[in-house]
Amino acid sequence: MTAVAEARRGELSALYRVRGWLRNPWARPRFLVLVTWSYVLWSLVPVLIAVQFSFNATRSRTEWAGFSARWYWGDPVDSVWHDPTLRHAAIQSLKLAGADVLIATPIGVLLAIGLARWTGWGSRPSNFLMLFPLVTPEIVMGVSLLLIFTQVFTFIGTGTIAQILGHVTFSISYVVVIVRGRLFSIGRQYEEAAADLGASPTVALTRVLLPLLTPAIVASAAVVFAISIDDFVISQWLSSGGATDTVPIRIYSATRAAPLPSTNAIATVMMLFTLLSLVLAFLAWRVFTRGERRARAGQTKDLAVFEL
């Protein structure tokens, strides 16, 4: 009887623990952690499978036949290294992403500073228009840009220049949002202190504000690069043929026919470029904000000593 009672007591204790785990809203959110990791796995597993089959030894994209780098450089015809269409698509994607970063980032930084410091009439409509590309469906923006370059600015037409301008159009908003967040977090006290010390507005901008904005500028450049290199809709609408096809366009065209594992290989290469840009942005953010983290740690320590 004692063993049965102890077993029964253990079952009730476990039941109470489970019930308390479900009902206590102030406990550690284990359920949210479970949902988060489930979503992460749901998102990453298909990508990892696609990467795996880019190293498949055969032409199959469904049956694994062993590890091989055939579709990267081993195959003399269909590998990424030897297929001129895949190489050109990769170069075109990198060209568009690089030009987008070089053009959209400085324009977005200046626009963010202007909108953050502008308090007069028209500032609110301007801020709304700045966010408009973020809420506009990409297919609508692609069609609109196509009509602009073929009906209004006919001297541009479709092609690489139109693709660059289209990428810049929708990516400036991302730069503005990121840089404005940094502007609001650092406030105006540093610029005002520089002005009190005799610095001109230009000196305060170049020697005080822009160095403080460096983490946000680097992060926004990485985000713009990642978004541009993976864009399909605007690149497709503004393409002028095979000479301006990007990697997403090539992948879409390949899936409509008989795709080879080289399609997975070129997608893996571009994914690595995207991840590399994000890693570099994170490292730059850590380097440029190390002084701020030390200052916050020192303030926390001073406050703790003061409270004691």
N, C-alpha and C positions, 0 to 999 in steps of 0.2 A: 504493500500500500504506500509505503514511503517513497519508493521509486516512482510509482505512478503519480503520486502527488507532486513530486519534484518535476517530473516531465510536464505535467499539466501547468505547473507554475511557470516553467520555462517558456511554454507556448504562449501563455498569457502575457508574460513579460515581453516576448518578441512582438506580439500583437500590439501591445501598448506603445512599444518603441516605434513601430511602423506608423501607427496612428498619430503619435506625436510628431514624427518626421513629416507627415503629410499636412498636419494642421498648424504647426507652429510657423507663423509668417515671419518671425524674427530670426529664425535659425539660418544657418549657412545655406544659400540657394543651390542645393545639390541638383534639383530637378532642372534648373536653368543651365547648369554646367553640362548635364546629360544632353539637353536639347542642343546646346552649342556644339558639343563634340560630334553629335549625330549629324548636324548640318555640315560641319567641316569634313567629315568622312564622306558624306553624300556628294559633296562638291569635288573632293580631291581624288576619290577612287577612280571615277571615269577618266580623269586626266592622267593618272598614273598608268592605267591600262593602255591608254593611247600611246603614252611614252614607251611603255614596254614593247608594244608591237612595232615601234619604229626600229627596234633592234632585232626583229624577227629574221630568221635565216631564209625564209621562203617569202613568196609573194602574198601569202595569206594574211589577212588582218583579223582573223577570228581564231585560228589554230596556231598555237605556239610550237615552233619547230627548232628552237635553240637560239642562243645569243649570237649576233653578228652585227658588224658595222657596215653591212653591205649597202644599206639605203642612205648612208651618209657619204661614203666615198668609195666603197668597194665595188659597186656595180658600175661597169664602164658606160652605161647608157642612161639608166633610170635613177641613179643616186643624186643626191642634192648637189654634190660637187661636180658631177658631169652633165647634169641636165641644165641647159642654158636658160630654159624658161623659169625653173625654180630659182636659179641664181639671180636672174634679173628681177624676179618678184621680191626676193629678199633685199636686194640693193634698192629697189624702188621703195619698199616699206621703210628701210632705214633712212633713205633720203627724205621722205616725207616727214618722218618723225623728227629727224635732226633739224630740218628747216622749220618745222612747227615750234620746236623748243626755242630756237634762236630768234624767232619773230614774236611768238605769243607771250613768252615769259617777260621780256622787258616792257612790252605794251601793257600786259596785265598788271605788272608791278606799278607802273606809273598810273594806270587807271585806278588801282586799289588805293594808292596814296591820295589821288585827287578826290575820289568818292568819300574816303574816310575823313578828309579835312574840309570837304565842302558842306557847309551848313545853310547855304542860302536857298532861294527859290529854285525849284527844279531838281534838288538833290534826291528827293524821294522817287520821282519818276525815273531819274537816271539810274538809281540803284535797282529799280524794278526791271528796267530794260537790260541791265547788266546780267540779271538772273534769267532772263527770258530764254537764252539758248539751253539752259539746264532743264527747263520744263517743256521745251518744244520736242515733240517726237522726232527722232532722227530721220525718219523717212520723209517727214514734212520738210525738214531743213534741207535734205538732199535734193528733193524736187525743186524747192525754192531756189537753191543755189544753181541748179541746172538751168532753170529758166532765166536767172540773172545773167549767167555767162553765155547763154545762147541767144537771148533776146535783147538784152540791154548792153552788156559789155561784150559785144561780139568780137572785138579785137583780141579778147583772151580766149574765148572758146573753152573746149574741154581739153584735159591733158594734165601734165604735171603741175603747171602753174595754178590751174583751177583747183586741183586737189590740195595744194599747199594752202591756198587762200581759204578753201572750205574747212580744212583742219584748224587753221588759225581762228576762224570765225567761231567754232563751237568750243575751242579749248581755252580761249581767253578767260571765260567765266570761271573755270576751275582755278586759274592763277589768282584771279581777283578774290575769290572766296577764301583761299588759303592765306594769302598775304594780308587781307583785311582782318582775319582772325588774329594774326600775329600783331598787327597794328593796335588792335583794341586791347590785347593782353599787355603790351609794353607801355601803353598810354602816351601822353605828350610831355611828360616831365623831363625826359632827356633832351628833347628838342628845345624846350623852354630854358633848361639849364645852359645849353650851348648858346642860345640867343643872349642870355644874361651875361655870358662870358665874352660876348662880342662877336660871335660867329654869325656870318651872313646866312640867309636861307639856303643858298647853294652849298655852303660848307656844312651846315647842319644836316642837309640831306645826304651829302656824299660821305661825310666822315663820322656821322652819328647814326642817322636813321637807317641807311642802307646796310651797314655792318650788323645792326640789330636785326634786320630783316633777312639776313643771309640764310638762316635755317629754313624759313618759309619759302624763300626763293628757290633754294635747292630742292626742297620737297615738291614745290609746284612744278618745277622743270621735270622731275622724275615722273610725276603724275601725268603731265602732258605727253611725255615720251611714251609712257605705257598705254595711254588712251589712243594716241595717234597710230602707234604701230599695230594695234589690234583693230582699228576701225575698218568696217566693211561697207556700210551703207553709203556714206558720203564718197568714199573712194570709188565705189562701183558706179554711182550716178555721174561722177565727174571724170570717169575714165574715158580715154579715147581709143581703147583697143588693147591688144596684147602688150604693146610697148609700155603701157602705164598700169598694168595689172600689179597688184600687191599680193602679199602672201595670203591674206584672208580671201581675196578674189580667186586666187589659184586653188585654195582649199575648197571653196564653194563649187568651182567648176569641176574639180576632180571628183567630188562626191556625187555629182550628177552622172558621171560615167563609171569607169571601173577603177576606183582608186587603188594606188599602190602604197606600201608602207613608207615610201619616200614622202608622201603627203604628211604622215605622222612625223617624219623626221624633220621636215622644214618647219612644222608647227612647234616641235620641241625646241629647235634652234631659236625661233622667235620668242618662245616663252622664256628661255634662258636669258635673252637680251632684256626682256621686261623685268625678270627677277633681279638681274644684275643692277639695273637702274634703280630699283627700289631699295636694294641693299646698300648701294652707294649713297642714296639719299638718307637712309637711316644712319649710316656711319657719319655722314656730314652733319646731320642734326645732332648726333651725340658729341661730335667734336666742337661744334660752334656753340652749344648750350652748356658745356661743362662748367663754365664760370657761373652761370645762373644756378645750376644745381648746387654748386658749392656754397653760393650765397644763401640759397634757401635752407641748406643744411645748417649753416652757421646761424641764421636767424632762428631756426627751430631750437638749436642748442642754447642760444642766448635766452630765448623765451622760457625754456625749461629751467635754466639756472635762476632766472628772475622769479619764477613761480615758487621755486624752493626757498 
